[in-house]
Amino acid sequence: MRPRARSTRSLPSLAALATSALVALGLVASATTATAAAPSTATTGPVAAQAAADATPVIAPVIDDNFPDPDILLVDGVYHAYATNSGGDNVQHRTSTDLVTWTEQPDAAPELGAWVGECSFSPGGATDRCVWAPEVAAVEGGYALYYTARDATTVRQCIGLALSDTPDGPFVPVGDDPIVCPNGEDGTQDLGGAIDAGTFHDGDQLWLLWKADGNCCTGKTAIIYAQPLSADGTTLTGPATELIRVDRANEGRVVEAPTIVERDGTYYLIYSANDFYGGAYRTAYATSDSVTGPYTKATTELMTSDRFRGDVRGPGGQDVVTTPDGGTAIVFHGWNEAFTYRAMYLSDLEWSEDGVPSVAAASDRYQAEDGVVTNARVVQDGSASGLAKVGGLDFADSSITVEVYAEEAGPALLGVRYANGSTDGAERVPSTHTMTVNGEDAGTVTFAHTTWGNWQTVEHVAELDAGWNTVTLTRATFFAEIDAIDVFPVLDEPRTVVPPVIPDDATRYEFEDGVIVRGSVGTAAGASGGEKVGGLDFADSSVTLQVQAEEAGPYTLAVRFANGSERGGYTLSSTDFVTVNGEDAGVVTFPHTTWGNWQSVEHDVELQAGLNTVTFTRGTWYTELDALDVYPREEPPTEIDVAVTAQTRCLGNAAFVAVRATNDGDEALALTLSTPFGDKSFAQVEPGKNAYQSFKVRGTGAAGEATVTATAPDGTSQTFTAAYDAPSCGA
């Protein structure tokens, strides 16, 4: 992969206008739609685990409402966005002049064709009536709207046509029948119906793109077709040509939402794949030298949830648009954290020198199998990004070397996509690799235990040079399989993955011994005490424990848990609210581990002396709770930052050494200033303030050194020095 041509245009800053609406990941708790809840029993053994951390979001919605399958049309400087039905509108319509700020408009299609029947579709949202994925195109004589709706005579979706003189509508249905409806009636082949219309102008020829909705039914296949249209957009003028179909494991049973872009003689068919209802929904692309193919699918997808660090869940339903300054952007939808609606997102669409497209807000992804593999092997794996992974990293010299690109020198956030099923006897354990960048030590990467095949990303900050960098991962302890390395477009503190070290003298409390509300106790192999608390699936599900503290102060709660929550094959973190003695004590985030894979995550609280009532209440998704380890929190020593200067000065013939110490830290300090000619102590110097003393030189005087001793409230002490010159003050 060559470096992509990063844009210097203004779109990223426009998109950044929406970031103020974002909330840090893992802290939002709300009612959710049912997903893969905890099973009644667990069967596998214990291990410590990674802890999730809050992170800076990489992208924010530009329409933070239910606005799925966005289609954008630019007319006379105004962008018209159309979207799947919601809130009573058949075809949602909004307008903008900058692609960032959008104004609601009336329903673009208040009336549908006579062929449309009644339908409701709860996975798409509470007001989804099966009027999906509108496409509006400028055609000879006006504007054509192609929309998906339920055929009244079958259970199939089909594509209808409506026309308007303006892009504002209202669009008026044309004819009594859909324009595309392969439902097995009227001599058509039953392909499962048709959805997701798109259009493409190739010179003077207008094309209709559509998807045969074969994933609707057993024995059928999802296929994307192109079919020629008349210039006025009302008549199909030739047979449909198959462009691509489902043929990859990571596509699930779905390819859909076709968009074609032509660039330098290459046709890019951008499409969505997998289950739209989950975070595994993704956007991929294929290339050809003609509209009708044949198309070759790219190995690495264009957009996935993890390439956005999970800030966009299930990116798809995309369209490509020209920006106000003449660049190219991609708009797409993604689920909110609770999977209750799909918002619209916007990012630059960029191109490498050799024509590889990339989305600016997503990571640059480098496949491990494309690197140099030493004493290991490349293994085909349909669940892996790029459909392959590097395994067999079992030896002291086993390594992977990947070339990654940075636009400028400095620290960068890398994400290593991995799976770890290592065990030490019966215990599940983390594994580690050492990392070097351009031959220099870049630290150790710790891979928390996930079970094999449960792909997770561990983040690591490393210094990169401008241009290409050689990143090598070499096995250190136990075992991991490596899928890909991401270079994220943000620099952020890595999410914590190092398992907590639980002291031997920590006090353990079994959750099954607590007060359980709307949950149940069950046996679990590998669980501490052989039992767990599961079934915590409701908004008021909780477990309360009485926890003893010898003295008041900061304590760490190490929560032993398992989380197998997922949505459409996409793994989900879960959360619990924590209260201590009835007071809010924050939110604990449980990374996905698979069910029965017991791990621990740390959460810091303040406890009072004696008994404390600690309650965990379900926040988002699902968690099984095993045990709680409690121990005093080791506070890190205060970081002391003091700037010291020392200068010789003369007052007449008398020499003085002037010493100044400035507190550049965050806490008040006690400072003692010392020279050979005396000392001066200051009991409390606030942050940003300084201590100053001038010491009279006794004797002839010589060059020397002043010493400042700084002491923090916790007793941490540090010494600083500053040299001064020999005084010269007259005869």
Buried (B, 14 or more C-beta within 10 A) or exposed (E): BEBBEBBEBBBBEBBEEBEEEBEEBBBBBEEBEEBBBBBEEBEBBBBBBBBBBBBBBBBBBBBBBBBBBBBBBBBEEEBBBBBBBBEEBBBBBBBBEBBBBBEEBEBBBBEBBEBBEEBEBEEBBEBBBBBBBBBBBBBEEBBBBBBBBBBEEBEBBBBBBBBBEEBBBBBBBBEEBBBBBBBBBEEBEBBBBBBBBBBBBBEEEBBBBBBBBBBBBEEBBBBBBBBBBEBEBBEEEEEBBBBBBBEBEBBBBBBBBBBBBBEEEEBBBBBBBBBBBBBBBBBBBBBBEBBBBEBEBBBBBBBBBBBBBBBBBBBBBBBBBEBBEEBBBBBBBBBBBBBBBBBBBBBBBBBBEEEBBBBBBBBBBBBBBBBEBBBBEBEEBEBBBBBBBBBBBEEEEBBBBBBBBBBEEEEBBBBBBBBBBBBEEEEBBBBBBBBBBBEEEBEEBBBBBBBBEBBBBBBBBBBBEEEEBBBBBBBBBBBBBBBBBBBBBBEBEBBBBBBBEBEEEBBBBBBBBBEBBBBBBBEBEBBBBEBBBBBBBEEEBBBBBEBEBEEEEEBBBBBBBBBBBBBBBBBBBBBBBBBBBEEEBBBBBBBBBBBBBBBBBBBEBBBEEEEBBBBBBBBBBBBBBBBBBBBBBEEEEBEBBBEBBBBBBEEEEEBBBBBBBBBEBEBBBBBBBBBBBEEBEBEEBEEEBBBEBBBEBEEEBEEBEBBBBBBBEEEBBBEBEBEBEEBEBEE
